[in-house]
C-alpha cells in the first residue's frame, strides 16, 4: 500500500490497519481549493503537517471550509519529494510510550513552490483573491532575519529592495512584502499573517521585517506611501504574536519500520541534503498554540480546535511560564547533568531517581514560587505534564547534548529571570538547593570530562572557549582554588541575569564545584547527597 489519493479511496485498508482517515472528500477539496483558496501556509514542514494541517483537516471534517495551500519558498524538491509524492497527504503518528495513534492528515489541499515555473504566478493570483484571508508561517527564526551580523540590512535584502517589488523574491520576507503589494494593487482586502515559529514576539519580528522592505521600496519610489500606510494599519494587515509548543522530532526509523509493518511500501526516510524527509511525521501528544486576538480579516475558527485566542499579555505570560519556570530550565538541568553522566536521552534521565527528584525540586520548590500564571492554564498542571508525561516519553527520545547547546545564552532567561524575581520580592535565596547545583554541574560540564573520568566534547556555545579558559588546568582529584576559577564566570550578569556574588548562591556554587571535581563518580555522589 502507498499513501496517496488512490489508496485512500479504499478506506477499509486503512481502517483495518487502525489508521484514522479524513472524514471529508479529499479529492474534491483539492480540486476546489485551486479556484477557492482560503488559507496559505509558508514553510510546510513537520510541525505544520502534524499540527496546523491537522487542525485544518478537523475543520474540513466539520464542514468548515479552511483548506490550506502550502508554499515552499526555497527548494522545490521539498514540495515534490515530501508532499506531492504522497498527493499532499501526511501520516501523522502520535507517540506515547508503546502507544501509536496514526491518522491520515489531509488539511493541506494544494502545494506551490515559488522557485518552480508557473507557481509564483499562481501564488500571486491567490494573494489577490479576497477570499484568501489568512497566512501562517513556520520557516524557523532565521527565516525572518533581514540583517547581517552587524545589524545592517543584508546584501540580499538590499538587492531585493533595489529590484521590482512585484517580482518573485527568493528571501521570504521580501516575497511576502511583494505579495502584499500585489494584494494592495488588487483592492487591498484585509489579511492576517500568523507566525507559528517558536521564538518570542514572532509576529512583531515578521511585521518589522516585511514593513522594512516595503518601506525601502517606497523610499526609492517603487511603491506609494499609501501602500505603506495600508500595510502598516493593523486593521488592514494584522500580525498577531503566537506561542507554540509541541515536540516534533525528525522522522524516526522505528516509526518507519512500524508503518512498513502495517503494509506501507513508501514510508522509508529519504534526505534533502542533510535533512531527513518522509511521508510521515512523528510527534508527542501534547500541544499548545496561543494566538494574540489581533486579526484584520476573517480567520479559521481556531478556538474550536484547541487553540487559545487571547490578549497579548496572556501570550507573554504563557511564554514566560514555559521558558523561565515550567519547561526550559528543567530541560537545561537535565541536559548538563545527563551529558556529564552519559545518559543517552532525556527520558532515560527521568527513570533515574536522583535526576527525576532534582528536576521536581527545581520545578515545584524553587521555580514555582515565582511562576507567572497565564490564567489560561494552571502552571502546576503544565509542569506536572512536563515531568510525568513529556520528559519520560520513551517514544520520543531527545539527546541531552542537543539541549545543552548554547547554554550560556539560555541561562539568563531560564534561570536569571527566576533569580531576579527572588531578589525583587525579597525571597530567601539561601533556601535554593538545585539552582546552585545546576550552575555547579554546568561549570563541571565545561571541563569536558564525564563523570566516568573520560573526555567528551561539550556542545557548541558562543562563549565555550572563553569559559573553558577560566577553568584551564583543573583536573579531577586535584585541589583547586574554586573561587579564583569561577569568579569571572559567576560574577557575569550577562550569563546569570545578575552577579551571583550579590546573592548567597556564588559561595554555594564554589563549594559544590569543589565536590563535583573530587574524582570519577563525584557528580553522581554530589547530586544524590544534595537532593536527598
C-alpha positions as CSV (number, residue, x, y, z in Angstrom):
1,X,0.0,0.0,0.0
2,X,1.2,3.5,-0.8
3,X,0.0,6.8,0.8
4,X,-2.0,8.6,-2.0
5,X,-5.5,9.5,-3.1
6,X,-5.9,6.2,-4.9
7,X,-5.3,4.1,-1.8
8,X,-7.3,6.5,0.4
9,X,-10.3,5.7,-1.8
10,X,-10.0,2.2,-0.3
11,X,-10.6,3.4,3.2
12,X,-11.2,-0.1,4.5
13,X,-7.5,-0.9,4.1
14,X,-6.5,2.0,6.4
15,X,-9.2,1.2,8.9
16,X,-8.1,-2.4,9.0
17,X,-4.7,-1.2,10.0
18,X,-6.2,1.0,12.7
19,X,-5.5,4.3,10.8
20,X,-7.9,7.1,11.0
21,X,-8.9,8.6,7.6
22,X,-10.2,12.1,6.7
23,X,-14.0,12.5,7.2
24,X,-14.4,14.6,4.0
25,X,-14.0,14.3,0.3
26,X,-10.2,14.9,0.0
27,X,-10.1,14.8,-3.9
28,X,-13.0,17.3,-4.2
29,X,-11.4,19.6,-1.7
30,X,-8.1,19.5,-3.5
31,X,-9.9,20.4,-6.7
32,X,-12.0,23.2,-5.2
33,X,-9.1,24.9,-3.4
34,X,-7.4,25.7,-6.7
35,X,-10.1,28.3,-7.5
36,X,-11.3,29.0,-4.0
37,X,-8.2,29.4,-1.7
38,X,-8.7,30.4,2.0
39,X,-5.6,29.8,4.0
40,X,-1.9,29.9,2.8
41,X,0.9,28.4,4.8
42,X,4.6,29.3,4.1
43,X,7.1,26.5,5.0
44,X,5.0,23.3,5.3
45,X,7.5,21.3,7.4
46,X,6.9,18.7,10.1
47,X,5.3,20.7,12.9
48,X,2.9,22.3,10.3
49,X,2.0,18.9,8.9
50,X,1.1,17.3,12.2
51,X,-0.4,20.4,14.0
52,X,-1.8,23.2,11.7
53,X,-2.7,20.8,8.8
54,X,-4.4,18.5,11.3
55,X,-6.5,21.4,12.6
56,X,-7.5,22.2,9.0
57,X,-8.4,18.6,8.5
58,X,-10.6,18.6,11.6
59,X,-12.3,21.8,10.3
60,X,-12.9,20.3,6.9
61,X,-14.4,17.2,8.6
62,X,-16.8,19.6,10.4
63,X,-17.9,21.3,7.2
64,X,-15.8,24.4,7.8
65,X,-14.1,25.3,4.6
66,X,-10.5,26.2,5.5
67,X,-8.2,24.0,3.3
68,X,-4.5,25.1,3.2
69,X,-2.4,26.0,0.3
70,X,1.2,25.1,1.2
71,X,4.1,27.2,-0.2
72,X,7.7,26.0,-0.2
73,X,9.8,29.2,-0.6
74,X,13.1,27.6,-1.2
75,X,13.8,24.2,-2.7
76,X,11.0,22.8,-4.9
77,X,12.2,19.3,-4.1
78,X,10.8,19.7,-0.6
79,X,7.4,20.0,-2.1
80,X,7.9,17.3,-4.7
81,X,9.5,14.6,-2.6
82,X,7.9,15.2,0.8
83,X,4.4,16.3,-0.1
84,X,3.4,15.9,-3.7
85,X,4.8,12.3,-3.8
86,X,2.0,11.5,-1.4
87,X,-0.7,13.6,-3.0
88,X,-0.2,16.1,-0.2
89,X,-1.3,13.6,2.4
90,X,0.7,13.0,5.6
91,X,0.6,10.1,8.0
92,X,0.6,11.6,11.5
93,X,1.9,9.3,14.2
94,X,1.4,10.4,17.8
95,X,3.8,8.6,20.1
96,X,3.3,8.0,23.8
97,X,5.2,5.1,25.4
98,X,4.3,2.0,23.4
99,X,1.1,3.6,22.0
100,X,1.0,4.9,18.4
101,X,-2.1,6.8,17.2
102,X,-1.9,7.1,13.4
103,X,-4.1,9.1,11.1
104,X,-4.0,10.4,7.5
105,X,-3.9,14.2,7.6
106,X,-5.4,16.0,4.5
107,X,-5.7,19.6,5.6
108,X,-3.0,20.6,3.1
109,X,-5.0,20.7,-0.1
110,X,-2.7,22.5,-2.6
111,X,1.0,22.9,-2.9
112,X,3.2,25.5,-4.6
113,X,7.0,26.0,-4.8
114,X,7.9,29.6,-5.6
115,X,11.1,28.6,-7.4
116,X,9.2,26.3,-9.8
117,X,8.0,27.7,-13.1
118,X,4.4,28.9,-13.0
119,X,3.9,28.5,-9.3
120,X,4.7,32.1,-8.4
121,X,2.0,33.4,-10.8
122,X,-0.5,31.1,-9.2
123,X,0.6,32.4,-5.7
124,X,0.0,36.0,-6.9
125,X,-3.5,35.1,-8.0
126,X,-4.1,33.5,-4.6
127,X,-2.9,36.6,-2.8
128,X,-5.0,38.9,-4.9
129,X,-8.1,36.8,-4.1
130,X,-10.0,38.5,-1.3
131,X,-11.4,35.1,-0.2
132,X,-7.9,34.1,1.0
133,X,-7.6,35.9,4.3
134,X,-5.1,34.1,6.4
135,X,-1.4,33.3,6.0
136,X,0.5,31.2,8.6
137,X,4.2,30.6,8.7
138,X,6.7,28.0,10.1
139,X,10.0,28.9,8.5
140,X,12.3,28.9,11.6
141,X,13.5,32.0,13.3
142,X,16.4,32.7,10.9
143,X,13.8,33.0,8.1
144,X,12.7,36.4,9.5
145,X,16.2,37.9,9.6
146,X,17.0,40.5,7.0
147,X,20.1,42.0,8.8
148,X,23.7,40.8,8.8
149,X,25.7,40.1,12.0
150,X,26.4,43.9,12.3
151,X,22.7,44.7,12.3
152,X,22.8,46.3,8.9
153,X,20.5,45.2,6.0
154,X,22.0,42.2,4.4
155,X,23.3,42.3,0.9
156,X,20.5,40.0,-0.3
157,X,17.9,42.3,1.3
158,X,19.4,45.4,-0.3
159,X,19.2,43.6,-3.6
160,X,15.5,42.8,-3.0
161,X,14.8,46.5,-2.2
162,X,16.6,47.6,-5.4
163,X,14.6,45.2,-7.5
164,X,11.0,45.2,-8.7
165,X,8.6,44.8,-5.7
166,X,6.3,42.7,-7.8
167,X,9.0,40.2,-8.8
168,X,9.5,36.7,-7.4
169,X,11.8,37.3,-4.5
170,X,14.0,34.5,-3.0
171,X,14.0,35.9,0.5
172,X,10.7,35.0,2.3
173,X,10.3,38.4,3.9
174,X,10.7,40.2,0.5
175,X,8.4,37.6,-1.1
176,X,5.7,38.4,1.4
177,X,6.2,42.2,1.1
178,X,5.9,41.8,-2.6
179,X,2.7,39.7,-2.4
180,X,1.2,42.4,-0.1
181,X,1.9,44.9,-2.9
182,X,0.1,42.7,-5.3
183,X,-2.9,42.4,-2.9
184,X,-3.0,46.2,-2.3
185,X,-3.0,46.8,-6.1
186,X,-5.9,44.4,-6.4
187,X,-8.1,46.3,-4.0
188,X,-6.4,45.8,-0.6
189,X,-8.6,43.2,1.0
190,X,-7.7,42.8,4.7
191,X,-5.4,39.9,5.6
192,X,-3.9,38.1,8.7
193,X,-0.3,36.9,8.9
194,X,0.3,34.5,11.8
195,X,3.8,33.3,12.6
196,X,3.8,29.9,14.3
197,X,7.5,29.8,14.8
198,X,8.9,29.1,18.2
199,X,10.5,32.4,19.3
200,X,9.4,35.4,21.3
201,X,7.2,38.0,19.7
202,X,7.3,36.3,16.4
203,X,4.5,38.4,14.9
204,X,6.3,41.6,15.7
205,X,9.5,40.3,14.0
206,X,7.5,39.3,11.0
207,X,5.8,42.7,10.8
208,X,9.1,44.6,11.2
209,X,10.9,42.7,8.5
210,X,8.1,42.9,6.0
211,X,7.5,46.6,6.6
212,X,11.2,47.4,6.5
213,X,11.4,46.0,3.0
214,X,8.2,47.7,1.9
215,X,9.5,51.0,3.3
216,X,12.6,50.6,1.2
217,X,10.5,50.3,-1.9
218,X,8.5,53.3,-1.0
219,X,11.7,55.4,-0.2
220,X,13.1,54.7,-3.7
221,X,9.8,55.5,-5.4
222,X,8.9,52.0,-6.5
223,X,5.7,51.9,-4.4
224,X,3.4,54.6,-3.0
225,X,3.2,55.9,0.6
226,X,-0.5,54.9,0.5
227,X,0.6,51.2,0.1
228,X,2.9,51.5,3.2
229,X,0.1,53.2,5.2
230,X,-2.2,50.3,4.3
231,X,0.4,47.6,5.1
232,X,1.1,49.3,8.5
233,X,-2.5,49.5,9.5
234,X,-3.3,46.7,11.9
235,X,-7.0,46.8,10.9
236,X,-6.0,46.0,7.3
237,X,-2.9,43.8,7.7
238,X,-2.6,42.0,11.1
239,X,0.5,40.4,12.6
240,X,-0.6,38.8,15.9
241,X,2.1,37.2,18.1
242,X,1.8,33.5,19.0
243,X,3.3,30.9,21.2
244,X,3.6,27.3,20.0
245,X,4.8,24.2,21.9
246,X,4.9,20.7,20.5
247,X,7.9,18.4,20.4
248,X,8.2,17.2,16.8
249,X,11.5,15.3,16.2
250,X,12.9,14.3,12.9
251,X,11.3,11.2,11.3
252,X,12.1,8.1,13.3
253,X,13.5,4.8,11.8
254,X,11.4,2.9,14.4
255,X,8.2,4.6,13.2
256,X,9.2,4.0,9.5
257,X,9.5,0.3,10.3
258,X,6.2,0.3,12.2
259,X,4.4,1.8,9.2
260,X,6.1,-0.6,6.8
261,X,4.8,-3.4,9.1
262,X,1.3,-2.0,8.6
263,X,1.7,-2.6,4.8
264,X,3.1,0.7,3.5
265,X,5.8,0.5,0.9
266,X,6.7,4.2,0.7
267,X,7.4,5.1,4.3
268,X,11.1,5.0,4.2
269,X,13.2,8.0,5.2
270,X,14.8,10.0,2.4
271,X,17.1,13.0,2.6
272,X,17.2,16.5,1.1
273,X,20.8,17.4,1.8
274,X,21.3,16.6,5.4
275,X,17.6,16.9,6.3
276,X,15.6,13.7,6.6
277,X,12.2,13.7,5.0
278,X,9.3,11.2,4.9
279,X,5.7,10.7,4.2
280,X,5.0,10.6,7.9
281,X,5.5,12.9,10.9
282,X,6.0,11.6,14.5
283,X,5.3,13.8,17.5
284,X,4.2,13.9,21.1
285,X,0.5,14.1,22.1
286,X,0.9,17.4,24.0
287,X,0.5,20.6,22.1
288,X,-0.2,24.3,22.7
289,X,-0.9,27.1,20.4
290,X,-1.7,30.5,21.8
291,X,-2.5,33.3,19.3
292,X,-3.0,37.0,20.1
293,X,-6.5,38.2,19.4
294,X,-5.5,40.7,16.8
295,X,-7.0,40.0,13.4
296,X,-7.8,42.2,10.4
297,X,-9.8,39.7,8.4
298,X,-11.9,36.5,8.6
299,X,-9.9,33.7,10.1
300,X,-10.2,30.0,10.8
301,X,-12.2,29.2,14.0
302,X,-9.0,28.1,15.8
303,X,-10.5,28.3,19.2
304,X,-13.0,25.5,18.4
305,X,-9.9,23.2,17.9
306,X,-7.9,23.6,21.0
307,X,-6.1,26.8,20.1
308,X,-6.2,29.7,22.7
309,X,-7.1,33.0,21.2
310,X,-6.3,35.6,23.8
311,X,-4.7,39.0,24.5
312,X,-1.0,39.8,24.1
313,X,-0.4,39.9,27.8
314,X,-1.6,36.3,28.2
315,X,0.6,35.2,25.3
316,X,3.6,36.8,27.0
317,X,2.6,35.2,30.4
318,X,2.3,31.7,28.9
319,X,5.7,32.1,27.2
320,X,7.3,33.3,30.4
321,X,5.8,30.5,32.4
322,X,7.1,27.9,29.9
323,X,10.6,29.4,29.3
324,X,11.5,30.6,32.8
325,X,9.8,28.1,35.0
326,X,7.9,25.1,33.8
327,X,9.9,23.5,30.9
328,X,13.1,25.1,29.7
329,X,15.0,25.4,33.0
330,X,14.2,21.7,33.7
331,X,15.5,20.8,30.2
332,X,18.8,22.6,30.8
333,X,19.2,21.0,34.3
334,X,18.8,17.5,32.7
335,X,20.9,18.4,29.7
336,X,24.1,19.4,31.5
337,X,23.7,16.6,34.1
338,X,22.8,14.0,31.6
339,X,25.7,14.8,29.3
340,X,28.3,14.6,32.1
341,X,26.7,11.4,33.4
342,X,26.5,9.9,29.9
343,X,22.7,9.5,29.8
344,X,21.7,8.9,26.1
345,X,18.3,10.5,26.4
346,X,16.1,12.8,28.5
347,X,13.6,10.0,29.1
348,X,16.3,7.8,30.5
349,X,17.3,10.5,32.9
350,X,13.7,10.7,34.1
351,X,13.9,7.0,35.1
352,X,16.9,7.8,37.3
353,X,15.5,8.6,40.9
354,X,18.1,11.3,41.7
355,X,17.7,13.2,38.5
356,X,14.0,12.9,38.5
357,X,13.9,14.2,42.1
358,X,16.3,17.0,41.2
359,X,14.0,18.5,38.5
360,X,10.9,18.0,40.6
361,X,12.6,20.1,43.4
362,X,13.7,22.7,40.8
363,X,10.2,22.9,39.4
364,X,7.9,22.8,42.5
365,X,10.1,24.1,45.3
366,X,12.4,26.7,43.6
367,X,10.8,28.0,40.4
368,X,7.1,27.7,41.2
369,X,7.1,30.3,44.0
370,X,7.8,33.0,41.4
371,X,6.0,31.5,38.4
372,X,4.0,33.7,36.1
373,X,0.4,32.4,35.9
374,X,-1.0,33.0,32.4
375,X,-4.6,32.3,33.5
376,X,-5.5,30.0,30.6
377,X,-3.7,27.0,32.1
378,X,-2.6,26.2,35.7
379,X,1.2,26.2,35.8
380,X,1.1,23.2,38.2
381,X,-0.8,21.3,35.6
382,X,1.6,22.3,32.9
383,X,4.7,21.3,34.9
384,X,3.1,18.0,36.0
385,X,2.5,17.2,32.4
386,X,6.2,18.0,31.5
387,X,7.6,15.9,34.4
388,X,5.1,13.0,34.3
389,X,4.3,12.7,30.6
390,X,6.5,14.7,28.2
391,X,10.1,14.2,29.5
392,X,9.6,10.5,30.4
393,X,8.1,9.7,26.9
394,X,10.4,7.0,25.7
395,X,8.8,7.0,22.3
396,X,10.4,10.5,21.6
397,X,14.0,10.2,22.8
398,X,15.8,13.6,23.0
399,X,19.5,14.0,23.3
400,X,20.8,15.9,26.3
401,X,23.8,17.1,24.3
402,X,21.4,18.7,21.8
403,X,19.6,20.6,24.5
404,X,23.0,21.6,26.1
405,X,23.9,23.7,23.0
406,X,24.3,27.4,23.7
407,X,23.7,27.0,27.5
408,X,25.4,30.3,28.3
409,X,22.9,32.1,26.1
410,X,19.9,30.3,27.7
411,X,20.7,30.7,31.5
412,X,19.8,34.4,31.7
413,X,16.2,33.6,30.7
414,X,15.9,30.0,32.0
415,X,17.3,30.8,35.5
416,X,18.2,34.5,35.6
417,X,14.6,35.7,35.5
418,X,13.7,33.5,38.5
419,X,16.7,34.8,40.5
420,X,15.8,38.4,39.6
421,X,12.2,37.7,40.8
422,X,13.5,36.3,44.1
423,X,15.5,39.5,44.6
424,X,12.6,41.7,43.6
425,X,10.3,40.0,46.1
426,X,12.9,39.8,48.8
427,X,12.6,36.0,48.9
428,X,15.3,33.8,50.7
429,X,17.8,32.6,48.1
430,X,19.7,30.7,50.8
431,X,17.0,28.0,50.6
432,X,17.8,27.2,46.9
433,X,19.4,23.9,46.5
434,X,19.0,22.8,42.9
435,X,19.6,26.1,41.1
436,X,23.2,26.4,42.5
437,X,23.7,22.7,41.9
438,X,22.8,23.1,38.2
439,X,25.2,26.0,37.9
440,X,28.0,24.0,39.5
441,X,27.2,21.0,37.3
442,X,27.4,23.3,34.2
443,X,30.8,24.5,35.3
444,X,31.8,20.9,35.8
445,X,30.4,20.1,32.3
446,X,32.6,22.8,30.8
447,X,35.7,20.8,31.7
448,X,34.7,18.3,29.0
449,X,35.3,15.4,31.5
450,X,32.4,13.0,32.1
451,X,31.7,11.5,35.5
452,X,33.5,8.3,34.4
453,X,36.7,10.4,34.1
454,X,36.8,10.1,30.3
455,X,36.7,13.1,28.0
456,X,33.7,14.3,26.0
457,X,33.1,17.2,23.6
458,X,30.8,19.9,25.1
459,X,28.1,21.1,22.7
460,X,28.7,24.3,20.7
461,X,28.3,27.6,22.6
462,X,29.5,31.0,21.6
463,X,31.2,31.5,25.0
464,X,32.7,28.0,25.2
465,X,36.3,29.0,24.6
466,X,36.2,31.9,27.0
467,X,34.5,29.9,29.7
468,X,36.9,27.0,29.4
469,X,39.8,29.4,29.5
470,X,38.8,30.4,33.1
471,X,38.8,26.7,34.1
472,X,42.0,25.7,32.3
473,X,44.3,23.3,34.2
474,X,41.6,22.0,36.5
475,X,41.8,18.2,36.9
476,X,39.7,15.7,38.7
477,X,41.0,14.7,42.1
478,X,43.4,17.7,42.4
479,X,42.9,20.6,44.8
480,X,41.8,23.9,43.1
481,X,41.0,27.5,44.1
482,X,37.3,27.3,43.1
483,X,36.8,31.0,43.9
484,X,39.6,32.2,41.6
485,X,38.5,29.8,38.8
486,X,34.8,30.6,39.0
487,X,34.7,34.3,39.9
488,X,34.9,35.6,36.3
489,X,32.0,33.3,35.4
490,X,29.7,33.6,38.4
491,X,30.1,37.4,38.5
492,X,29.0,37.8,34.9
493,X,25.5,39.3,35.0
494,X,25.1,38.7,31.2
495,X,25.1,35.0,31.9
496,X,23.2,34.7,35.1
497,X,20.9,37.8,34.9
498,X,22.8,39.2,37.9
499,X,26.1,39.0,39.6
500,X,25.8,35.8,41.7
501,X,28.2,37.3,44.3
502,X,25.4,39.7,45.2
503,X,23.5,36.6,46.4
504,X,24.3,33.6,48.6
505,X,24.5,31.4,45.5
506,X,28.1,32.0,44.4
507,X,29.6,30.6,47.6
508,X,27.3,27.6,47.2
509,X,28.3,27.0,43.6
510,X,32.0,27.2,44.5
511,X,31.6,24.6,47.3
512,X,29.6,22.3,45.1
513,X,32.1,22.6,42.2
514,X,34.9,21.5,44.6
515,X,32.8,18.4,45.4
516,X,32.0,17.7,41.8
517,X,35.7,17.5,40.7
518,X,36.8,15.2,43.6
519,X,37.1,12.3,41.1
520,X,35.2,9.9,38.9
521,X,31.7,9.3,40.3
522,X,31.7,12.7,42.2
523,X,28.9,14.1,40.0
524,X,26.6,11.2,40.8
525,X,27.5,11.3,44.5
526,X,27.1,15.1,44.9
527,X,23.7,15.2,43.2
528,X,22.5,12.3,45.4
529,X,23.7,14.0,48.5
530,X,22.3,17.4,47.7
531,X,18.8,16.4,46.8
532,X,18.2,13.8,49.5
